[in-house]
Amino acid sequence: MTVKTVAAVDLGAESGRVTAVSFDGERLRMTIANRFANTPVVTGGALRWNTDDLWGSIRAGLGVLAAGDAPISSVGVDTWGVDYGLLDESGHLLDAPISYRDDRNTRSFADARAAVGADRLYLSTGVQVLAINTVFGLMADVRDDPDRLTRARTLLMMPDVFHHLLSGSRVAEYTGVSTSGAYDMAGNRWATELLDDLDVPTHMLPEVVPPGTDVGSLLPGFATGALAGARVIVPPGHDTASAVVGVPLAEPGGLYISSGTWSLVGVETPTPVITAESMRANLTNEGGYAGTIRLLRNVMGLWILQECRRQWLREGTDISYPDLATMASTVPGLVSIINPDDPRFLAPGDMPSRVRAYCAETGSPVPQSIPEVVRCVVDSLALSYRAVVDYLVEATGVRPPSVNIVGGGADNRLLSQLTADATGLPVHCGPTEGTALGNGAVQLAALGEFSGLGDIRRAIAASTQIHHYAPRSGEDWAEAQARFERLVERDQRAEAAGR
């Protein structure tokens, strides 16, 4: 049996990896050629992605693969959503793309709601109305640098920036575009009427192509050694969309959680769900592979814990994530609770102090020790997941039968068990590298190795060790959920008042 191999480049907000994904006809195997940090930089008065550094790390990983024995048939890149780069007439980036964690969108977010209303923003796109959305960054471009968009000839979402560097292509992949808040998910086109009303130019909006599209051959500088003859095949460019491909769903209709810096919590649907119920719950309809829609909510995710750990490192305390989870399991649960989606937790900084300040403001016991802070964060994430299950039931009328966690968070045993306890649903965890596997599998499908999404998921299930967690009784999750909902309502009132 001939083994076919592709290169899957997976960039997360904290780290990236260049991997080789191989399929022998039965199982998928993945090897990592290069793993590297992704660290934003402040330049030009804004928090930006260090695209030069990321591009260098990608090239280094591809160099490792090019020097290997296994021929690489194709290359594809997935990244986080919402952020974008702007190309000039010659195809060069105008500047380093600005991170969604920069605070420039806050004013645009308020201006857009005042100009057209939150309902219009949602109903025109079907996408969760969040300050990080691309549309608000474009409004900030117009406000802060009016000539920037005039000089731009092409807007590309972050994965498409790297596909452009690899192949020269200037198209946008559907799942990445679907995160923008500038795309009409029901109409399957750019939401140009909404953009016109927000005074955002539309001349730079590119053609949108589905995941699995071959956008050309590798440029000559890269097509050497084992990469000679390789194509560039765009996977689901939004990392969550690739991760959901990599979910070996235990049952039809199962809830997935792509757990990493963000937690993306949702279900697959055949068509967008844009209703009064979905709008009230602020559920987002994002593009998936093979014509699916990912109906989900963005939850702040492990970012808060990552920033806590970075702060403790700055203070001289180095504790691994597994050890933090073990320590947190020794202290009582459901004592201190936060709303992870409160805007104060979005930007980098001293996160333990922010957690304590939030608890003090809201009358929750203030966590003092490191284990207490971690337990507060993890309990609050589990409560967020429970809330999303309720939102999805209200919007779809169907309760998911189980939860499937993929991504790095699948290794967090405490969070996985608490997710089962909070939702009352069995939880199945793995693969941890579901995003890279999903990315690679879609490329392999485009090369004829898989017949469709079901075929891919059967291969991933056969290739992955899955860990299972059954819900336990004992904690009063209903009472904790009532406290959590009061916090969410408080924060929503404060946001509406423009705090």
C-alpha positions in Angstrom: 0.0 0.0 0.0 1.4 3.4 -1.0 1.5 5.8 1.9 0.6 9.4 0.9 1.9 12.3 3.0 1.0 16.0 3.2 2.3 18.9 5.2 -0.2 20.4 7.7 0.8 23.8 9.1 -1.2 24.6 12.3 -0.8 28.0 13.8 -2.4 28.7 17.2 -2.4 31.9 19.2 0.2 30.6 21.5 2.3 28.2 19.3 2.6 26.7 15.9 3.7 23.5 14.3 4.6 22.1 10.9 3.6 18.5 10.7 3.6 15.6 8.3 0.3 13.7 8.1 0.4 10.3 6.5 -2.3 7.8 5.6 -1.6 4.2 4.9 -5.1 3.2 3.9 -6.3 2.5 7.5 -4.7 5.0 9.9 -3.4 8.5 10.0 0.0 9.2 11.5 1.4 12.6 12.3 5.0 13.6 13.0 6.1 17.1 14.0 8.8 18.7 11.9 9.0 22.0 13.8 7.2 23.4 16.8 7.6 27.0 17.7 6.2 29.8 19.8 3.8 32.5 18.5 4.5 35.8 20.3 2.8 39.0 19.2 4.9 42.2 19.2 4.0 45.8 19.8 5.0 48.0 16.8 3.5 51.0 15.1 1.3 51.6 18.1 -0.5 48.3 17.9 -0.2 44.7 19.1 0.7 42.7 15.9 1.4 39.2 14.8 5.1 38.6 14.1 4.5 37.3 10.5 8.1 37.4 9.6 9.0 35.2 12.5 6.1 32.8 11.8 7.0 32.6 8.2 10.6 31.8 9.0 9.4 29.0 11.4 7.1 27.6 8.7 9.9 27.7 6.1 12.2 25.9 8.6 9.7 23.2 9.2 9.1 22.7 5.5 12.9 22.5 5.0 12.9 19.6 7.4 10.2 17.9 5.4 12.0 18.7 2.1 15.1 17.0 3.4 13.2 13.8 4.3 12.6 10.6 2.4 8.8 10.8 2.2 7.4 12.7 -0.8 5.1 15.5 0.3 2.0 15.8 -2.0 0.6 19.1 -0.7 0.9 21.8 1.9 -2.0 23.6 3.7 -2.2 26.1 6.6 -4.8 26.7 9.3 -4.7 29.6 11.9 -6.9 31.3 14.4 -9.8 33.3 13.0 -10.8 37.0 12.5 -7.4 38.5 11.9 -6.4 39.6 8.4 -3.5 40.9 6.2 -3.8 43.5 3.5 -1.8 43.2 0.3 -0.7 46.0 -2.0 -0.8 46.0 -5.8 2.5 44.0 -5.9 1.2 41.4 -3.5 3.2 42.5 -0.5 1.8 43.0 3.0 1.2 46.6 3.8 2.3 45.9 7.4 2.2 43.2 10.0 -1.4 42.1 10.7 -2.9 43.5 14.0 -3.9 41.1 16.6 -7.5 40.8 17.7 -6.2 41.3 21.3 -5.3 44.9 20.5 -7.8 47.3 22.0 -8.5 49.3 18.9 -11.7 47.4 18.1 -13.5 48.4 21.3 -14.6 51.8 20.0 -15.6 50.4 16.6 -17.7 47.8 18.3 -19.6 50.5 20.1 -19.9 52.7 17.0 -21.3 49.8 14.9 -23.9 49.0 17.4 -24.9 52.6 17.6 -25.0 53.0 13.8 -26.9 49.8 12.8 -27.7 48.0 16.0 -26.6 44.6 17.3 -29.6 42.9 15.7 -28.6 44.1 12.3 -25.0 43.0 12.8 -26.1 39.5 13.7 -29.0 39.0 11.2 -26.8 40.2 8.3 -24.1 37.6 9.0 -25.3 35.0 11.4 -22.1 35.4 13.4 -21.6 36.0 17.1 -21.3 39.7 17.7 -17.9 40.1 19.4 -15.5 43.1 19.5 -12.8 40.9 18.0 -14.6 40.3 14.7 -12.9 41.4 11.5 -15.5 43.9 10.6 -14.7 46.1 13.7 -11.0 45.9 12.8 -11.8 47.2 9.3 -13.8 50.0 10.9 -10.8 50.9 13.0 -8.7 51.0 9.9 -11.0 53.5 8.3 -11.0 55.6 11.5 -7.3 55.5 12.4 -5.7 55.3 9.0 -8.1 56.3 6.2 -5.6 55.6 3.4 -4.8 52.1 4.6 -7.7 50.3 3.0 -7.5 52.6 -0.1 -3.9 51.4 -0.6 -5.0 47.7 -0.1 -5.8 45.7 -3.2 -6.6 42.3 -1.4 -7.7 41.4 2.0 -6.7 37.9 3.1 -7.5 36.1 6.3 -4.4 34.9 8.2 -4.2 31.4 6.7 -4.6 32.8 3.2 -1.7 35.2 3.9 0.5 32.1 4.2 -1.1 30.4 1.2 -0.2 33.5 -0.7 3.4 33.4 0.4 3.5 29.7 -0.5 1.8 29.8 -3.9 1.0 33.4 -4.9 -2.7 32.8 -4.6 -5.0 35.7 -3.7 -8.2 33.9 -2.7 -9.9 33.5 0.7 -10.9 30.2 2.2 -14.5 29.9 3.3 -14.2 28.8 6.9 -11.7 31.6 7.7 -13.9 34.2 6.1 -16.9 32.9 8.0 -15.4 34.2 11.3 -15.2 37.8 10.0 -18.6 39.2 10.8 -18.4 40.6 7.3 -19.8 37.6 5.4 -23.5 36.6 4.9 -23.6 33.0 6.0 -27.2 32.5 4.8 -26.5 34.1 1.4 -23.0 32.6 1.1 -21.4 36.0 0.0 -19.7 39.0 1.4 -22.2 41.2 3.4 -21.5 44.2 1.2 -24.7 46.0 2.2 -23.7 45.9 5.9 -20.2 47.0 5.1 -21.5 49.9 3.0 -23.7 51.1 5.9 -20.6 50.9 8.2 -18.5 52.9 5.6 -16.1 50.0 5.1 -14.7 49.8 1.5 -15.3 46.5 -0.3 -13.0 46.8 -3.3 -10.3 44.6 -1.6 -12.6 41.6 -0.8 -11.4 38.5 -2.6 -13.0 35.4 -4.2 -14.0 32.9 -1.5 -13.2 29.2 -2.2 -14.2 26.1 -0.3 -11.8 24.0 1.9 -10.1 21.4 -0.1 -9.4 23.8 -3.0 -6.1 23.4 -4.9 -4.7 26.9 -5.3 -1.6 26.1 -7.2 1.9 24.6 -7.0 4.4 25.6 -4.4 6.6 28.5 -5.6 9.9 27.4 -7.0 11.9 28.4 -3.9 10.1 25.8 -1.8 9.5 23.0 -4.2 12.7 21.1 -3.6 13.6 17.7 -2.4 10.6 15.8 -1.0 8.5 18.9 -1.7 9.2 18.9 -5.4 5.8 18.7 -7.2 3.8 19.6 -4.1 0.6 21.5 -4.4 -0.9 24.1 -2.1 -4.3 22.8 -1.0 -6.3 25.0 1.4 -7.6 23.0 4.4 -10.4 24.5 6.6 -8.4 27.6 7.2 -9.9 28.4 10.6 -8.2 26.1 13.1 -11.5 25.3 14.7 -13.0 24.1 11.4 -10.0 21.8 10.9 -10.3 20.7 14.5 -13.9 19.8 14.1 -13.0 17.7 11.1 -10.7 15.9 13.5 -13.4 15.2 16.0 -14.2 11.4 16.0 -17.8 12.1 17.1 -19.0 9.3 19.4 -22.6 9.8 18.4 -24.5 11.8 15.7 -25.3 15.3 17.0 -22.6 15.2 19.7 -21.3 18.5 21.1 -17.7 19.3 20.2 -15.3 21.5 22.2 -12.1 22.6 20.4 -10.2 23.4 23.5 -7.1 25.6 23.4 -6.5 29.3 23.8 -10.2 29.6 22.9 -12.8 27.1 23.6 -15.2 26.7 20.6 -18.3 24.9 21.8 -21.0 23.8 19.4 -22.7 21.3 17.1 -22.7 20.7 13.4 -25.8 21.6 11.4 -26.6 21.3 7.7 -27.7 25.0 7.3 -27.2 28.2 9.3 -29.5 28.7 12.3 -30.2 32.5 12.4 -33.3 32.9 14.6 -34.4 35.0 17.5 -33.3 32.2 19.8 -29.8 31.9 18.3 -29.4 35.7 18.3 -30.5 35.9 22.0 -27.8 33.3 22.8 -25.3 35.0 20.5 -24.6 31.7 18.8 -22.3 31.9 15.7 -22.8 30.2 12.4 -19.3 29.5 11.0 -18.4 27.5 7.9 -17.3 23.9 8.1 -16.0 21.2 5.8 -18.2 19.4 3.3 -21.0 21.9 3.4 -21.5 21.8 7.2 -22.2 24.7 9.5 -20.6 25.0 12.9 -23.2 26.4 15.3 -21.2 27.4 18.3 -20.2 29.9 21.0 -16.7 31.3 21.5 -15.6 30.9 25.2 -12.4 32.6 26.4 -10.8 29.2 26.9 -7.5 28.3 28.4 -6.1 31.7 27.5 -6.8 32.8 31.1 -4.9 29.9 32.5 -2.1 30.4 30.0 -1.8 34.1 31.1 -1.9 33.1 34.7 1.0 30.7 34.2 3.0 33.4 32.3 2.5 35.7 35.2 3.6 33.1 37.8 6.7 32.5 35.6 7.5 36.2 35.7 7.2 36.0 39.5 9.7 33.0 39.5 7.2 30.1 39.9 7.3 27.5 37.1 4.6 24.9 37.3 3.5 22.8 34.4 -0.1 22.7 33.2 -0.6 19.0 34.4 0.8 20.0 37.8 -1.5 23.0 38.0 -4.5 20.8 37.3 -3.4 18.3 39.9 -2.9 21.1 42.5 -6.4 22.6 41.6 -8.1 19.2 42.1 -7.0 19.2 45.8 -9.0 22.4 46.7 -12.8 22.7 47.0 -14.7 23.4 43.8 -17.4 25.9 42.9 -16.2 28.3 45.5 -15.0 31.2 43.4 -16.5 31.8 40.0 -15.8 34.3 37.1 -17.3 35.0 33.8 -14.4 34.1 31.4 -15.9 36.2 28.7 -15.7 39.4 30.6 -13.7 41.8 28.4 -11.1 42.4 31.1 -9.7 38.9 30.5 -9.1 39.5 26.8 -5.8 41.3 26.8 -2.4 40.0 28.0 -1.3 40.9 31.5 -1.4 40.0 35.2 -4.3 37.6 34.9 -4.2 36.3 38.5 -4.7 39.8 39.8 -7.6 40.3 37.3 -9.3 37.1 38.5 -9.0 38.2 42.1 -10.3 41.7 41.3 -13.3 40.3 39.5 -14.2 38.0 42.4 -13.8 40.9 44.9 -16.1 43.1 42.7 -18.8 40.5 42.4 -18.8 39.2 46.0 -17.3 35.9 45.2 -14.7 34.5 47.6 -11.3 35.8 46.4 -8.9 33.0 45.5 -5.5 33.5 47.1 -3.3 30.5 46.4 -2.3 29.3 42.9 -4.4 26.1 43.2 -7.4 28.3 44.2 -7.0 30.6 41.2 -6.6 27.6 38.8 -9.7 25.9 40.3 -11.7 29.2 39.9 -10.7 29.4 36.2 -11.4 25.7 35.4 -14.7 25.6 37.3 -15.8 28.7 35.4 -14.9 27.2 32.0 -17.0 24.1 32.9 -19.9 26.4 33.8 -19.5 28.2 30.5 -19.7 24.9 28.6 -22.9 24.0 30.5 -24.4 27.4 29.6 -23.6 26.8 25.9 -25.3 23.4 26.0 -28.5 25.2 27.3 -28.2 27.8 24.5 -27.9 25.2 21.9 -30.9 23.3 23.2 -33.0 26.4 23.1 -31.9 27.2 19.5 -32.1 23.7 18.0 -34.6 21.9 20.3 -32.1 19.0 20.6 -29.9 18.1 23.5 -26.5 16.7 22.6 -26.0 13.1 23.7 -22.3 13.5 24.5 -19.3 15.9 24.5 -16.2 15.4 22.3 -13.1 17.4 23.3 -10.2 17.9 20.9 -7.1 20.1 21.0 -4.6 20.7 23.8 -7.3 21.0 26.4 -8.2 17.4 25.9 -5.2 16.6 28.1 -6.5 18.6 31.0 -8.0 15.8 33.0 -9.6 18.1 35.7 -11.3 20.3 33.1 -12.5 17.2 31.2 -14.0 15.6 34.3 -15.6 18.9 35.4 -17.1 19.3 31.9 -18.8 15.9 32.3 -20.0 16.9 35.8 -21.3 20.3 34.8 -23.1 19.2 31.6 -24.3 15.8 32.9 -23.0 14.3 29.6 -20.3 11.7 28.9 -17.1 13.3 27.7 -14.7 11.8 25.1 -11.3 13.4 24.8 -8.9 13.2 21.9 -7.1 13.7 19.7 -5.0 16.5 21.2 -3.6 17.3 17.7 -7.1 17.1 16.1 -6.5 20.4 14.2 -3.4 19.2 12.4 -5.0 15.9 11.7 -8.2 17.5 10.3 -6.1 19.9 8.2 -4.1 17.0 6.8 -7.1 14.8 6.2 -8.9 17.4 4.1 -5.8 17.7 1.9 -5.7 13.9 1.6 -9.4 13.9 0.7 -8.7 16.4 -2.1 -6.0 14.0 -3.3 -8.5 11.2 -3.4 -7.6 9.3 -0.2 -11.0 9.8 1.5 -14.5 9.8 0.2 -15.9 12.4 2.6 -16.2 13.6 6.2 -17.5 10.3 7.6 -14.6 8.4 6.0 -12.1 10.9 7.5 -13.6 10.6 11.0 -13.5 6.8 10.9 -9.8 6.9 10.1 -9.2 9.4 12.9 -11.1 7.3 15.4 -9.0 4.3 14.3 -5.8 6.3 14.8 -6.5 7.9 18.2 -6.6 6.9 21.8 -9.8 8.3 23.3 -10.2 9.0 27.0 -13.6 8.8 28.5 -15.2 10.6 31.5 -18.5 9.9 33.1 -20.5 12.6 34.9 -20.4 12.4 38.7 -22.9 13.6 41.3 -22.1 15.5 44.4 -21.5 19.1 43.5 -24.4 21.5 43.3 -23.9 22.6 39.7 -27.4 24.0 39.4 -26.8 26.5 42.2 -23.4 27.4 40.7 -25.0 27.9 37.3 -27.5 30.3 38.8 -24.6 32.3 40.3 -22.7 32.2 36.9 -25.8 33.4 35.0 -26.1 36.4 37.3 -22.5 37.3 36.6 -23.0 37.1 32.9 -26.1 39.3 33.1 -24.2 41.8 35.2 -21.4 41.9 32.7 -23.8 42.3 29.8 -25.5 45.3 31.5 -22.1 46.9 32.1 -21.1 46.4 28.5 -24.3 47.8 27.2 -23.8 50.8 29.5 -20.4 51.3 27.9 -18.4 50.9 31.1 
